[in-house]
Each structure stands twice: as C-alpha cells, then as structure tokens.
Amino acid sequence: MKTKTIIKKIIKIVILTLVFLSGFTFATLVWLLRTWSDLTASEVIYHLTQSLEGTNPEMIVSYLLKYLLPVILVMAVAVWVALFAHKKAKVLIIYILYFIGAIGLFCMSGLLLEKRIGFISYMKSYLAATSGSGDDFIGQNYVDPKSVKLTFPDKKRNVIYIYLESLEMTFADEKSGGAFDKNVIPELTELSKEGEDFSGSKDILEGGASLSGTNWTMGAMFGQTSGLPLQVSIGGNAMSKESEFFPDLVTFGDILQDEGYKNYLLLGSEAKFGGRDTYFSQHGDYELLDYNWAIKEGKIPEDYYVWWGYEDEKLFEFAKEELTEIAGRDEPFNFSLLTVDTHFEDGWVCDLCKDEFGDNQYANVFACSSRQVADFVKWIQKQPFYENTTIVLAGDHTTMDKDFCKEVPDDYTRRTYVSYINSAVEVESQNDRKYATIDLFPTTLASMGVTIEGDRLGLGTNLFSDKETFVEEQGVEEMDRLLGTPSSFMTKLSHIVVTTKTLDNIQKTDIKVVSNDDNNLTISLPQVRSINVTSLEKAELEVKNKATGEVKNYDMVIKPKENDPNKFSVKSETDIPDTEMDNIEVSIYFTTQGIKHYKVYEWSK
C-alpha cells in the first residue's frame, strides 16, 4: 500500500514538472519570436552555446517579468488547485488534464519552432552534415586564403572599419534606394554616394544581403572577416568558453597580422558577449578596447552602465583619442569599432538625439547615429593619416526590431548599409552589383590596395573586380538557403583545439566499472562530451592494484555515437577478476592532437 502511494506521488510530481517545463518552453519561445524578427535556427543554436555574460540586463529583466514570472504564477495556481482538490475523482481528472495540456504545449512549441525558424528541418540537415551525407555548398566552394596569393602594396594602407549596429540602406528614402517615405539616415546616404557602395552608375544606394549565419552581430562580424556563415557544431562548441575557435581558419585579422599590422577592436559593450573576445584575440591578436577596458583606463566610472555598456557618443570620442595615438606609431593599423545605440528594441536615446521623427524612438536614434558617424568620418578626413587610410562603413545585419520595418513592401529586399571611403582602387564594372556581407572580406583587402589572385576569399568575391558574386549567380533566397544548411565542412572547421583545460572536464563524466560474462571487469566512460571524437587519437587504461602495486595497461575502444561526433564512449575489457574491484585504482589517458598521454580520469572505490 505504501509503495502504491509513493508511486502516485512520483507520478504527480512528474506531471507537475512537465506542466512547468511545457509552460517555460512555450513562454520562452514566444519571447524569442516576439523579440527577434527573422530569427534563424543557426542563430538560436549559436546563442544557446554561449554565456549570457555581457548581455543587456534590460533584455533579461523583460524576459523574467513578462514571460517567466507569469509561468511561475500559473504554476503556483496549478499546484494549489491540485493540492486542495479533495475528491479522488477530481484529483485524477485534474492531473489527466494537466498531462494533456503539457503534451499539447510541447507539441505547439515544436510546431512553432518548425514553422517560424525551421528548427526541425535544420536538425535533420545537421545530422546529415555530421554523418557526411548531406550536400555541402560551403565546402565545395570555399576558397582558403592560405592557398591564394595576396600581394600588398609597398606602402601598406591603414583601415578603419566601422560595424554599424542594425544599419540598413532600407532606412533611406525611396528615391535614394531605400524603402522609407522620409530619409532616416540622410548623412549616411550622402557618404555612401560619395564613397563606393557598388551601385554602379545608378544614383541610389546598394547594400549587402544579410544571409543565414551572418544575421546577428557575432555572425556578421565573423562573416565580414572570414567570408563564411557562422555555423558551430551543436553541443561541441562554446566560443565564449574555450581558448581557441575555428583554429584552422584564416581571417582578415590573421592576414593583416602576418603583414605587420596592429589590430584593434573598440566597442561599448563587453567583448565576451557572443565570444567576440575569443574570435578576435585568436584571429589577429586584436587589442580589445571594450566596456571593461574603458573602466580600467578611467574613461568611465566603475558604476557607469547604460544600454549595453556605454553609448556611442563616448565610443567616437574614445576612438578619436586612440586613433590620434595609434597614428603616431610606426606600423600600419586596422582600427575596427562597433556601434551599439541602434540595437533593438528601439535603440538608446542619448543626449545628442532629437525628436525629428516624433514618437518613433528608433527612427530618432538611427537619425542621431547617422549624424554621429558622419561627423566622425569628417574628423578622420581632416587627420594627417587619412591620405593613406581606407574607411569602411558596414551595417552588421538588418535590424531585428519586430515592427520598425513593418511598412516595408514584401517585394523590397532589405540590405545592410555599405560604403567604402577613400579606397585605394576603383571598381572595374559600372554595373549595379548584387552581393552579401560575406563579400566584404576580400573587398576590404582590395580597398587597401591588396591584389587578390582569383578575386575570391572564403565565399566572398572582391566587389571592385568584375567577378560575379554567389548572390549574382544563385540569387539571395537560394544563397540564404545554402548558407543556412548545416555544412560538414563547417562542422570540421569549427572544432575547438583541445586544451588540457578541456580534457580536465572529462573527470565530470560518469564511469562504469562492471563485471562481464567472464567475471572480469569492463571499464568504460559511456558518454564523453567535452571534445569531438575526431580530435581523439588514442585512449588508454591503466589499472593499479592497491595491495600489490601491480600495474596493467590496456588500449580502449573508441566508439562515436551515431550521427553525433560530439558524443562518444571509450571501453576496455580487462582480465582483472571482478573480485578485485575494491582493490584497484583506475586511470584513463587520452592522446589528442598536440597532447600526448594526458590523464583525464581517476577512479577508485
């Protein structure tokens, strides 16, 4: 009787847990879809692998109050109803309804995930990619910079690269090539016309398509400096946590570092967010001038924090100070900076903003940013170093704000803002180019006077040449599909270099020491997740008898989990009698790429 009561209580707890999890899942999904427009599966997966460190706290508070708190309150009511339902029949009906409701919410969440972001389809493609059976457009067309001859001019040219948060050419008026009735970014429109945006002989703006894998800030910065979409292997990569990422990839920063350039990245938020610190420090040894740097240097008070850190007004002032100092050094430089005021939702209203668009706060913020960027460019143009400096203005991705572009016609292709100012070369073609932000990788090098053999790097095409881009060959929609399809090439390329710190995490794995049919011990780690199986060259087992001191060594069988190289097991059938289980000390050693015979596990009973 007592056992039956315990089982009933366990079933009730399980059902209530399912109710909470289904509500939590559904509320979180609704928050994601309402907060981000045009969300993609690759973006969701990338951010699930990252730390929340550096995230705008207002965004987290909004989620907690508007979405998680209601779930908790509903859950509290559900528990209260269940506890105070006295009749057995009523209790049974209540729990049956709870169970049906929970399953229904899970199913609804799954349908929403597939319908809105194609999550289930993405996972199917991912499994195909990890098994090597899927189509791989990226792998078939990638041009490795290591295999391309790059010729720099005798006098190396500086570059100032400004990533403009959520900035689109869409925000210009229709006569300028945008989609708005009134031009929200008039100063930037003029800068684009004065510079080069690859619109050819047309007197309108042209910009880059923000394709899958490049349509959020870290993905955009990655795409514009590598010519690739940011795809990571699920469960195997966390860029903000590991010491190296995409170790075999050659990027814009790597190329410049090898040519004697000093790379800098200035940003008004924490560099750790999204793994930017890892990527830029590992690829080009960028000096990271972020929010924490500003505090350390005494540029802002320790308790100063607005929006994502500090506002763009300060960013441009700090940029002027740093550039003035950097320009006096005897080395070419790449000074990159990332604006933040125009981040969704609705942007940050600083002291320089005006009310020229009434209660449309986001428009006012973009208009303010347009003026600030233009003023900064004018300042650069007055400096002695400008003559030998290319300026790149590039929107990182199209805005994720859910309603700012709701009046934009469906047949209008939204594109990021692009302008090359004071380029070392002229365009070879006067045609209006169709391109994506991945094309900016080789294009920026060309604008610095670098000759690129074949005019293609990564998946990007040098827009100053007359070579067709993949967008011109395939179209935006098809390229978006191709780059959004998981790639086995990217899965291999993204593998983190294994470090001793990574291997130390294996100690957290469960070990199995059991008796086999021969009454000997079988010793295994049934589920290792800390490294990718392709990185493991050898697994060895060492068993020491505590009483006699005798040591026996065995090779372990490595078995990957089907369709998932980020999970595997290691196992060894020993000749040690199971009666000796209490008397042994077990050590397991891994040999990986670059690390030989490293102890990853210790066990004794």
Buried (B, 14 or more C-beta within 10 A) or exposed (E): EEEEEEEEEEEBEEBBEBBBBBBBBBBBBBBBBEBBBBBBBBBBBBBEBBBEEBBBEEBEEBBEEBBBEEBBEBBEEBBEEBEEBEEEEEBEEBBEEBBEBBEEBBEBBBEBBBEBBBBBBBBEBBBBBBEEEBBBBBBEEBBEBEEBEBEBEEEBBBBBBBBBBBBBBBBBBBEBBBBBEBBBBBBBBBBBBEBBBBBBEEEBBBBBBBBBBBBBBBBBBBBBBBBBBBBBBBBBBBBBBBBBBBBEBBBBBBBBBEEEBBBBBBBBBBBBBBBBBBBBBBBBBBBBBBBBBBBEEEBBEEEEBBBBBBBBBBBBEBBBEBBEEBBEEEEBBBBBBBBBBBBBBBBBBBEBBEEEBEEBBBBBBBBBBBBBBBEBBEBBEEEEBBEBBBBBBBBBBBBBBBEBBEEBEEEEEBBBBBBBBBBBBEBEBEBBBBBBBBBBBBBBBBBBBBBBEBBBBBBBBBBBBBBBBBBBEBEBEEBBBBBBBBBBBBBBBBBBBBBEEBBBEBBEBEBEBEEEEEEBBBBBBBEBBBBBBBBBEBBBBBBBBEEEEEEEEBEBEBEBBEEBBBBBBBBBBBEBEBEBBEBBBBBBBBBBEEBEEBBBBEBEE
